[in-house]
């Protein structure tokens, strides 16, 4: 996972992800709504201009993340979880 994410980050100049909101869904799940930005090294594409709003669902047990689900589309995450923004 680390190598794949490193490849993703290296494709961008100034890539960042910023948390917008944290939602504790239950005793073992936390949803983090986020947005990302950066500029494609090869394409020059500005990720921030595309309103890259996503979400990450963390499953936590015993203080450790046991599962991580990354959503590139925030609305899809909310729909999958039966939530509304």
N, C-alpha and C positions, 0 to 999 in steps of 0.2 A: 504494500500500500504506500509506503514511504517513497519508494522509487517512482511509482506512477504519479504521485502528487508532485514530486520534485520535477518530473518531466513537464507536467502541466504548468507549474509556476515558471519554469525556465522559458516557456514559450511566450511569456509576457514581460513587458518592461513596467516595473512599478506595480505589480499585481498586489491587490489587498482584498481582504474580506473583513467587513465590519458588522458587528452584531447590532441590530436595531431593537430587538426585544427578546426577552427570555420568558418562556411559558412553561411552568411546571404542570404537566398533564396528569401525572399520578405519581405514586411513590417510586416508580422506576423509569419514568420517561420525562425528558426535558426537550422542548422544541425551541430552537434558536432561529428567529427570523433575521436574515442578513442581506447585505448587498455587497457586490463586488465591483472592482474597477481595475483598470490597467490598460495598457496599449500593447497590441500584438506586435511581437518583434519582427515578424516577417510581413504581416499584412498592414500594420499600422492601425488596425481596428481598435476603436476606443470602446472598451467593454462598458464603462460607466455610461456612455451615451445610449447604450441599448437598454438602460434601466434593468440591469442584471440583479433582480431581487430573487433570492432563493431562501432556503431553510435547511437546517440540519436537525435531525431527530437523534438524540442521544438516549440509549438504553443504559441505565446505570444500576449496578448491583454491588453492594458492599464497598461503595466509594470508587468503583472502577467502571469504565465504559465497557460494556459487553457487546454492544452493537451500535453502529453508526450508519444512518441513512441520510445521504446528501441529496437534496433536491435542487436542481437548477431553476425550477419554476415554483415560486412560492405558492401560487394558487393551487397547484397540483398537490403540494404537501398538505395544505389546509383541507382540500377536498378528500384526500386519502384518509385523513384523520377525523373527518366529520366536523371540522371547525370552520369558522368564518372569520374574516379579518375585520 
